[in-house]
Every structure is written in C-alpha cells, then in structure tokens.
C-alpha cells in the first residue's frame, strides 16, 4: 500500500536529543530521518554509500580533509569506506539519509 510519510511531523516531534529512524524503503535502500542536537561519532560504512539531504538547519559533515556544511536543500553522497562524522551546524539539524538496508557501521577514531 502506498503511504504518505510526514517527515516534517516526525522531526517536529523530536525536540530533544538524537533520533535516526528508518521512515521508508526503496528497493534495497532505506531512507532515514535524522534529527540531531549533538555530534555523532566518527564512522564509515564499508558496504554502502551514504547520501545526506539537509532539510532543516545546517548539517556539518567532517572528513579527514576538513568539514563540509550542508544547508537545507543541499545533498552530498559519502562514498563507501570513507570515514566521516556529523554534527549540527547550530542548535539542531534535520536530514534525510539514504543507505543500503542493513548497512554496516564501523566506528573509528577521529583523524589526527
């Protein structure tokens, strides 16, 4: 059955802390909504690219080479195997993320 997903309502209900929830699936990929008010630790996905779409606020994606800022309406794909971390660029950020179902997450140390 086709169902409308109101991701804005999900984001509005998440006023404190961090959520990362699968809200839909497309073929062999999941679409997540992520609401964050604090950093998420360094990690990589060895078996999946990860696409971030900023919906609200600014999402900062840290890489060994430096940070990238995504503003609402912007999109960035992180290739499989590339270490990164995410954090809000202000008090809070909301983004949609697409990655393979059951994508493996490997936590790693921050680059020096």
TORTISE-931267 format. One line per field, with one value per atom (N, C-alpha, C): residue in three letters; x, y, z. Coordinates in nm, 3 decimals, padded with zeros to 5 digits. Example, Ala and Ser with C-alpha at 12.3 -4.5 7.8 and 13.67 -1.06 7.14 Angstrom:
2
res: ala, ala, ala, ser, ser, ser
c1: 01.319, 01.230, 01.320, 01.285, 01.367, 01.290
c2: -00.569, -00.450, -00.330, -00.225, -00.106, 00.003
c3: 00.780, 00.780, 00.780, 00.708, 00.714, 00.787
END
This chain:
112
res: unk, unk, unk, unk, unk, unk, unk, unk, unk, unk, unk, unk, unk, unk, unk, unk, unk, unk, unk, unk, unk, unk, unk, unk, unk, unk, unk, unk, unk, unk, unk, unk, unk, unk, unk, unk, unk, unk, unk, unk, unk, unk, unk, unk, unk, unk, unk, unk, unk, unk, unk, unk, unk, unk, unk, unk, unk, unk, unk, unk, unk, unk, unk, unk, unk, unk, unk, unk, unk, unk, unk, unk, unk, unk, unk, unk, unk, unk, unk, unk, unk, unk, unk, unk, unk, unk, unk, unk, unk, unk, unk, unk, unk, unk, unk, unk, unk, unk, unk, unk, unk, unk, unk, unk, unk, unk, unk, unk, unk, unk, unk, unk, unk, unk, unk, unk, unk, unk, unk, unk, unk, unk, unk, unk, unk, unk, unk, unk, unk, unk, unk, unk, unk, unk, unk, unk, unk, unk, unk, unk, unk, unk, unk, unk, unk, unk, unk, unk, unk, unk, unk, unk, unk, unk, unk, unk, unk, unk, unk, unk, unk, unk, unk, unk, unk, unk, unk, unk, unk, unk, unk, unk, unk, unk, unk, unk, unk, unk, unk, unk, unk, unk, unk, unk, unk, unk, unk, unk, unk, unk, unk, unk, unk, unk, unk, unk, unk, unk, unk, unk, unk, unk, unk, unk, unk, unk, unk, unk, unk, unk, unk, unk, unk, unk, unk, unk, unk, unk, unk, unk, unk, unk, unk, unk, unk, unk, unk, unk, unk, unk, unk, unk, unk, unk, unk, unk, unk, unk, unk, unk, unk, unk, unk, unk, unk, unk, unk, unk, unk, unk, unk, unk, unk, unk, unk, unk, unk, unk, unk, unk, unk, unk, unk, unk, unk, unk, unk, unk, unk, unk, unk, unk, unk, unk, unk, unk, unk, unk, unk, unk, unk, unk, unk, unk, unk, unk, unk, unk, unk, unk, unk, unk, unk, unk, unk, unk, unk, unk, unk, unk, unk, unk, unk, unk, unk, unk, unk, unk, unk, unk, unk, unk, unk, unk, unk, unk, unk, unk, unk, unk, unk, unk, unk, unk, unk, unk, unk, unk, unk, unk, unk, unk, unk, unk, unk, unk
c1: 00.083, 00.000, 00.088, 00.048, 00.118, 00.079, 00.179, 00.154, 00.236, 00.173, 00.243, 00.317, 00.444, 00.526, 00.544, 00.501, 00.515, 00.642, 00.756, 00.883, 00.897, 00.829, 00.833, 00.767, 00.658, 00.592, 00.680, 00.751, 00.843, 00.954, 01.008, 01.115, 01.063, 00.943, 00.885, 00.863, 00.830, 00.806, 00.936, 01.048, 01.178, 01.247, 01.214, 01.266, 01.394, 01.428, 01.549, 01.625, 01.757, 01.839, 01.859, 01.882, 01.918, 01.823, 01.769, 01.696, 01.750, 01.747, 01.780, 01.687, 01.586, 01.480, 01.455, 01.441, 01.403, 01.256, 01.231, 01.093, 01.037, 01.125, 01.078, 01.189, 01.153, 01.250, 01.226, 01.337, 01.332, 01.425, 01.367, 01.444, 01.530, 01.661, 01.746, 01.809, 01.745, 01.795, 01.689, 01.736, 01.649, 01.666, 01.555, 01.556, 01.537, 01.632, 01.628, 01.597, 01.534, 01.530, 01.621, 01.703, 01.795, 01.774, 01.751, 01.739, 01.848, 01.933, 02.043, 02.066, 02.100, 02.141, 02.280, 02.349, 02.484, 02.557, 02.689, 02.766, 02.742, 02.758, 02.760, 02.903, 02.948, 03.091, 03.140, 03.273, 03.339, 03.305, 03.278, 03.242, 03.254, 03.237, 03.227, 03.139, 03.095, 03.011, 03.088, 03.143, 03.226, 03.146, 03.015, 02.936, 02.827, 02.834, 02.728, 02.774, 02.741, 02.749, 02.643, 02.654, 02.554, 02.525, 02.400, 02.360, 02.286, 02.329, 02.267, 02.194, 02.070, 01.991, 01.950, 02.003, 01.971, 01.830, 01.751, 01.611, 01.591, 01.657, 01.641, 01.774, 01.809, 01.935, 02.053, 02.169, 02.292, 02.347, 02.384, 02.447, 02.594, 02.681, 02.825, 02.872, 02.939, 02.995, 03.147, 03.209, 03.353, 03.423, 03.530, 03.616, 03.760, 03.848, 03.988, 04.041, 03.994, 04.040, 03.979, 03.874, 03.805, 03.655, 03.585, 03.439, 03.369, 03.250, 03.159, 03.028, 02.971, 02.843, 02.733, 02.629, 02.510, 02.399, 02.343, 02.228, 02.101, 01.988, 01.859, 01.851, 01.815, 01.803, 01.927, 02.033, 02.156, 02.173, 02.250, 02.268, 02.416, 02.463, 02.601, 02.604, 02.680, 02.698, 02.840, 02.848, 02.976, 03.000, 03.112, 03.139, 03.160, 03.128, 03.151, 03.297, 03.318, 03.453, 03.517, 03.453, 03.513, 03.472, 03.569, 03.536, 03.478, 03.379, 03.314, 03.243, 03.208, 03.124, 03.028, 02.919, 02.818, 02.786, 02.745, 02.701, 02.616, 02.531, 02.453, 02.543, 02.516, 02.591, 02.540, 02.433, 02.374, 02.316, 02.203, 02.140, 02.085, 02.043, 01.977, 01.983, 01.989, 01.978, 01.885, 01.821, 01.733, 01.777, 01.797, 01.833, 01.773, 01.761, 01.725, 01.853, 01.866, 01.984, 01.939, 02.009, 01.979, 02.104, 02.084, 02.192, 02.132, 02.217, 02.168, 02.104, 02.001, 01.941, 02.050, 02.045, 02.142, 02.286, 02.308, 02.444, 02.525, 02.644, 02.732, 02.791, 02.797, 02.860, 02.980, 03.095, 03.219, 03.264, 03.270, 03.315, 03.466, 03.522, 03.667, 03.713, 03.841, 03.898, 03.893, 03.885, 03.890, 04.030, 04.039, 04.170, 04.254, 04.384, 04.475, 04.515
c2: -00.118, 00.000, 00.124, 00.223, 00.350, 00.433, 00.490, 00.566, 00.695, 00.806, 00.933, 00.935, 00.973, 00.987, 01.136, 01.181, 01.322, 01.338, 01.350, 01.356, 01.487, 01.593, 01.718, 01.699, 01.624, 01.597, 01.512, 01.416, 01.333, 01.421, 01.509, 01.599, 01.694, 01.746, 01.838, 01.771, 01.643, 01.568, 01.538, 01.542, 01.511, 01.641, 01.693, 01.825, 01.819, 01.706, 01.695, 01.570, 01.582, 01.465, 01.429, 01.303, 01.250, 01.137, 01.141, 01.026, 00.994, 00.869, 00.822, 00.704, 00.726, 00.627, 00.601, 00.475, 00.440, 00.478, 00.558, 00.602, 00.545, 00.490, 00.432, 00.343, 00.258, 00.175, 00.188, 00.190, 00.200, 00.091, -00.009, -00.122, -00.179, -00.175, -00.232, -00.125, -00.008, 00.103, 00.149, 00.201, 00.261, 00.412, 00.481, 00.625, 00.652, 00.722, 00.753, 00.902, 00.937, 01.076, 01.084, 01.186, 01.209, 01.349, 01.357, 01.486, 01.486, 01.588, 01.588, 01.726, 01.725, 01.848, 01.832, 01.724, 01.696, 01.615, 01.610, 01.535, 01.384, 01.321, 01.175, 01.135, 01.025, 00.992, 00.947, 00.942, 00.903, 00.758, 00.735, 00.603, 00.597, 00.477, 00.460, 00.339, 00.328, 00.216, 00.144, 00.026, -00.043, -00.095, -00.114, -00.177, -00.087, 00.044, 00.132, 00.277, 00.341, 00.487, 00.539, 00.666, 00.729, 00.868, 00.892, 01.021, 01.100, 01.223, 01.313, 01.423, 01.450, 01.560, 01.648, 01.769, 01.860, 01.914, 01.907, 01.951, 02.078, 02.084, 02.197, 02.224, 02.351, 02.387, 02.354, 02.346, 02.313, 02.183, 02.091, 01.966, 01.977, 01.959, 01.961, 01.816, 01.784, 01.650, 01.666, 01.602, 01.611, 01.498, 01.534, 01.439, 01.466, 01.374, 01.393, 01.521, 01.551, 01.669, 01.799, 01.792, 01.912, 01.892, 01.995, 01.990, 02.042, 01.987, 02.034, 02.071, 02.185, 02.226, 02.210, 02.138, 02.125, 02.210, 02.295, 02.376, 02.314, 02.352, 02.299, 02.310, 02.198, 02.192, 02.140, 02.109, 02.058, 01.910, 01.842, 01.697, 01.665, 01.561, 01.514, 01.363, 01.293, 01.149, 01.120, 01.043, 00.999, 00.858, 00.837, 00.705, 00.599, 00.476, 00.363, 00.362, 00.334, 00.322, 00.452, 00.568, 00.698, 00.738, 00.750, 00.791, 00.933, 00.951, 01.081, 01.087, 01.208, 01.229, 01.341, 01.348, 01.451, 01.526, 01.652, 01.733, 01.848, 01.901, 02.017, 02.139, 02.226, 02.350, 02.459, 02.433, 02.525, 02.442, 02.485, 02.414, 02.277, 02.265, 02.142, 02.132, 02.009, 01.986, 01.868, 01.870, 01.760, 01.723, 01.593, 01.549, 01.414, 01.387, 01.255, 01.189, 01.060, 00.984, 00.858, 00.826, 00.705, 00.617, 00.491, 00.392, 00.254, 00.158, 00.022, -00.030, -00.113, -00.181, -00.258, -00.253, -00.325, -00.286, -00.159, -00.112, -00.129, -00.182, -00.200, -00.064, -00.036, 00.084, 00.044, 00.097, 00.070, 00.200, 00.201, 00.320, 00.323, 00.443, 00.457, 00.582, 00.592, 00.709, 00.831, 00.947, 01.072, 01.084, 01.137, 01.153, 01.255, 01.239, 01.332, 01.446
c3: 00.000, 00.000, 00.000, -00.074, -00.079, 00.042, 00.107, 00.229, 00.228, 00.264, 00.276, 00.409, 00.404, 00.523, 00.550, 00.664, 00.702, 00.784, 00.714, 00.786, 00.864, 00.822, 00.899, 01.035, 01.040, 01.168, 01.259, 01.201, 01.280, 01.338, 01.255, 01.302, 01.409, 01.392, 01.491, 01.625, 01.623, 01.748, 01.822, 01.752, 01.812, 01.849, 01.962, 02.003, 02.084, 02.143, 02.223, 02.184, 02.179, 02.158, 02.014, 01.992, 01.861, 01.825, 01.704, 01.652, 01.514, 01.480, 01.346, 01.321, 01.240, 01.222, 01.074, 01.037, 00.900, 00.881, 00.777, 00.751, 00.621, 00.536, 00.411, 00.353, 00.259, 00.188, 00.039, -00.035, -00.181, -00.235, -00.299, -00.349, -00.236, -00.248, -00.144, -00.054, -00.047, 00.035, 00.136, 00.248, 00.348, 00.346, 00.373, 00.390, 00.538, 00.598, 00.740, 00.758, 00.868, 00.911, 01.032, 01.035, 01.145, 01.198, 01.328, 01.396, 01.502, 01.502, 01.598, 01.657, 01.786, 01.853, 01.915, 01.879, 01.928, 01.821, 01.826, 01.726, 01.731, 01.617, 01.607, 01.578, 01.635, 01.631, 01.495, 01.482, 01.358, 01.323, 01.195, 01.149, 00.997, 00.943, 00.798, 00.771, 00.647, 00.603, 00.492, 00.523, 00.422, 00.303, 00.320, 00.214, 00.156, 00.184, 00.132, 00.124, 00.014, 00.009, 00.106, 00.144, 00.231, 00.176, 00.142, 00.088, 00.194, 00.217, 00.313, 00.238, 00.279, 00.225, 00.343, 00.349, 00.459, 00.440, 00.548, 00.544, 00.626, 00.741, 00.833, 00.899, 00.913, 00.977, 00.887, 00.949, 00.878, 00.933, 00.844, 00.882, 00.845, 00.944, 00.919, 00.910, 00.801, 00.782, 00.786, 00.885, 00.900, 00.827, 00.757, 00.689, 00.733, 00.708, 00.742, 00.677, 00.557, 00.482, 00.532, 00.613, 00.661, 00.659, 00.701, 00.713, 00.588, 00.565, 00.462, 00.530, 00.495, 00.552, 00.449, 00.487, 00.401, 00.461, 00.380, 00.422, 00.366, 00.422, 00.376, 00.224, 00.161, 00.016, -00.054, 00.022, -00.038, -00.007, -00.092, -00.085, -00.106, -00.038, -00.053, -00.034, -00.119, -00.103, -00.055, 00.054, 00.108, 00.054, -00.015, -00.071, 00.037, 00.004, 00.095, 00.139, 00.266, 00.319, 00.363, 00.339, 00.374, 00.516, 00.608, 00.745, 00.749, 00.834, 00.848, 00.983, 01.021, 01.140, 01.106, 01.178, 01.152, 01.281, 01.262, 01.376, 01.323, 01.407, 01.364, 01.355, 01.260, 01.246, 01.337, 01.406, 01.503, 01.615, 01.665, 01.777, 01.734, 01.607, 01.562, 01.411, 01.361, 01.217, 01.193, 01.079, 01.036, 00.895, 00.873, 00.739, 00.708, 00.580, 00.532, 00.485, 00.512, 00.475, 00.401, 00.294, 00.217, 00.216, 00.255, 00.253, 00.234, 00.198, 00.179, 00.307, 00.289, 00.405, 00.478, 00.608, 00.692, 00.661, 00.625, 00.602, 00.730, 00.715, 00.831, 00.870, 00.999, 01.051, 01.134, 01.098, 01.170, 01.237, 01.370, 01.441, 01.441, 01.431, 01.420, 01.495, 01.514, 01.583, 01.492, 01.554, 01.477, 01.416, 01.295, 01.232, 01.309, 01.300, 01.369, 01.280
END
